[in-house]
Amino acid sequence: MDVVVVKDLRFKTIIGLWDWERQMQQIVSIDLEMAWDMSRAAKSEDLSDALDYKSVSQRVEKFVQEKQFKLVEAAADGIAAMIMSDFNVPWIKVAIHKPHAVTGSQSVGVIVERGNHA
């Protein structure tokens, strides 16, 4: 299985359950691993045969900012479903981290995996 990777996609958004979290933007960090057969793109060197990770990244940022999720679990699940649907990705692993969300920690977060490895 070939995998396209986006590491540490960072942006500010409203995310969180508590009232104070709904009043200010926080940084989130997102890692994506997406199954994609790269053999066609490797031969053609044509972006239309590849998974356009720039487009995926831009779509993820827009999606998360529009939804303003309360829980990182919901954000990770939503991102996975959106990418699988919009970009025809058969398998995805999404990790979302909120830096410094817990005192004394570098970050907290969740990882979801959806689809088939095929």
C-alpha positions as CSV (number, residue, x, y, z in Angstrom):
1,M,0.0,0.0,0.0
2,D,1.3,3.4,-0.9
3,V,0.7,6.2,1.6
4,V,0.6,10.0,1.2
5,V,1.6,11.8,4.4
6,V,0.9,15.3,5.7
7,K,2.7,16.0,9.0
8,D,2.0,18.7,11.5
9,L,-0.5,20.8,9.5
10,R,-1.0,23.7,11.9
11,F,-3.6,26.4,12.0
12,K,-5.8,28.3,14.4
13,T,-9.4,27.4,14.9
14,I,-12.2,27.3,17.4
15,I,-12.1,23.9,19.0
16,G,-13.1,22.8,22.5
17,L,-15.9,22.1,24.8
18,W,-15.4,24.8,27.5
19,D,-16.9,28.3,27.2
20,W,-13.4,29.9,27.2
21,E,-12.4,27.6,24.3
22,R,-15.4,28.8,22.3
23,Q,-14.2,32.4,22.7
24,M,-10.7,32.1,21.3
25,Q,-8.8,30.3,18.5
26,Q,-6.4,27.6,19.5
27,I,-3.7,26.0,17.4
28,V,-4.3,22.5,16.2
29,S,-1.8,20.1,14.6
30,I,-3.0,17.5,12.2
31,D,-1.2,14.5,10.8
32,L,-2.7,12.6,7.8
33,E,-1.7,9.2,6.4
34,M,-3.8,8.4,3.3
35,A,-3.7,5.3,1.1
36,W,-3.2,6.1,-2.5
37,D,-1.9,4.0,-5.5
38,M,1.0,6.1,-6.7
39,S,1.9,3.9,-9.6
40,R,0.0,5.9,-12.2
41,A,1.4,9.3,-11.0
42,A,4.9,7.8,-10.8
43,K,4.7,6.9,-14.5
44,S,2.9,10.0,-15.8
45,E,4.3,12.6,-13.4
46,D,0.9,14.3,-13.8
47,L,-0.7,15.9,-10.7
48,S,-4.1,14.7,-11.9
49,D,-3.0,11.1,-11.3
50,A,-1.7,11.9,-7.8
51,L,-3.4,12.7,-4.5
52,D,-3.0,16.5,-4.3
53,Y,-1.8,16.9,-0.7
54,K,-2.0,20.7,-1.0
55,S,-5.7,20.5,-1.9
56,V,-6.3,18.0,0.8
57,S,-4.6,20.2,3.4
58,Q,-6.5,23.3,2.3
59,R,-9.8,21.4,2.5
60,V,-9.0,20.1,6.0
61,E,-8.2,23.6,7.3
62,K,-11.4,25.0,5.8
63,F,-13.5,22.1,7.0
64,V,-12.3,22.3,10.6
65,Q,-12.6,26.1,10.8
66,E,-16.2,26.0,9.4
67,K,-17.3,23.2,11.8
68,Q,-15.8,24.6,15.0
69,F,-15.8,21.2,16.7
70,K,-16.2,20.8,20.4
71,L,-14.3,17.5,20.6
72,V,-11.1,16.5,18.9
73,E,-12.7,13.0,18.5
74,A,-15.5,14.5,16.3
75,A,-13.0,16.6,14.3
76,A,-10.8,13.5,13.6
77,D,-13.8,11.4,12.6
78,G,-15.2,14.2,10.4
79,I,-11.9,14.9,8.7
80,A,-11.5,11.2,7.9
81,A,-15.0,10.9,6.4
82,M,-14.6,14.1,4.4
83,I,-11.3,13.1,2.9
84,M,-12.5,9.6,2.1
85,S,-15.6,11.0,0.4
86,D,-14.2,14.1,-1.4
87,F,-10.8,12.7,-2.5
88,N,-11.8,9.0,-3.0
89,V,-9.2,7.8,-0.4
90,P,-9.8,4.1,0.6
91,W,-7.9,4.3,4.0
92,I,-6.9,7.1,6.2
93,K,-5.3,7.7,9.6
94,V,-5.9,11.1,11.2
95,A,-4.1,12.4,14.3
96,I,-5.2,15.7,15.9
97,H,-3.2,17.4,18.6
98,K,-4.0,20.4,20.7
99,P,-0.6,21.8,21.9
100,H,-0.4,22.6,25.6
101,A,-4.1,21.8,26.2
102,V,-3.2,20.1,29.5
103,T,-0.8,21.9,31.8
104,G,2.6,20.2,31.7
105,S,2.0,18.4,28.4
106,Q,3.4,19.1,25.0
107,S,0.0,18.3,23.4
108,V,-3.0,16.1,23.8
109,G,-4.9,14.4,21.0
110,V,-6.5,11.5,19.3
111,I,-5.9,9.2,16.4
112,V,-8.6,7.6,14.2
113,E,-8.1,5.1,11.4
114,R,-10.9,4.5,8.8
115,G,-11.3,2.3,5.7
116,N,-9.4,-0.6,4.3
117,H,-5.6,-1.0,3.8
118,A,-6.1,-2.8,0.5
